[in-house]
């Protein structure tokens, strides 16, 4: 038998480098197009699913009402107000006892305290302008410079003189303010009653009235020491024993420029509404009113370009009174908060009357730390 003869022919392209490269590029292009097509198909599928979901969510009645759920300590606090400590679950007790008062009451949750402080500003404007700090101890002592160093020009070989600054201390003690609120048990049981807001509003009214009066005229005994009680603040006499004087506009200008320039740049006028009514009528030598309204909505009215704070606890214009204060409250007056608000629920004292008593207490102090940051106008001849 003759062996089978197999004839093979070589592809001319096998030996052509350009053809080999062209084939490889074509293969890569085909693979890339396939992957791109698959990606577009996936994207279209996702787009269709999102469109279908948006359509369902847009239908009336398909969305659930969104509610801002209160924090666990907020819910526990409201339940404590309504039912007392024995009506709380184990989780609510843990939420309430994160911070407790050493006197036996629960501290109010942070959000509740913030609402109270907002109410206090409305009744005590000085808190809005003064510097407020929170302390952790029974009091706070701050160093105060009472005298500066004194330098002098000297000759090349002349004797030099020694000098040093003098210092003192300012001690601020927080005092306790307390009140109680009686609420009927039926009102507490009404789930639709906004109990937290009502208790906050009532507490804000009372504490605001109390601390507002103390920041202005408190004597420092059992209460904060007010601005008017600090005898180291310089006064400017009106020149009349019972009125603002024959040229009251001049006295305001005197007080304005008697205050050092660094304090004057951030100073605020303070007076009650009766005094403000009289000051609004004052004019300078050119017939221009000293008082000017705010340039835009929400901006305060001004006297000589500085804002005016209406302080209801300032005295009226009368003999020996101090009806007007001008100064930098942030630099000159300091408020210290020790306990923002603590509340104790007493369901027993008024049980026969169907009421629950809530005891509220607050510890706050205040005092003048820089007397030179203020000037007072005094109704007197000198």
Buried (B, 14 or more C-beta within 10 A) or exposed (E): EEEEEEEEEEEEEEEEEEEEEEEEEEEEEEEEEEEEEEEEEEEEEEEEEEEEEEEEEEEEEEEEEEEEEBEBBBBBBBBBBBBBBEEBEEEBBEBBBEEEBEEEBBBBBEEBBEBBBEBBBEBBBBBEBBBBEEBEEEEBEEEEEEEEEEEEEEEEEEEEEEEEEEEEEBEBBBBBBBBBBEBEBEBBEEEEBEBBEEBBEBBBBBBBBBBBBBBBBBEBEEBBBBBBBBEEBEBBBBBBBBBBBEBBBBBBBBBBEBBEEEBBEBBBBBBBEBBBEBBBEBEEEEEEBBBBEEEEEEEBBBBBEBBBBBBBBBBEBEEEBBBBBBBBBBBBBBBBBBBBBBBBBBBEEBEEEEBBBBBBBBBBBBBBBBBBBBBBBBBBEE
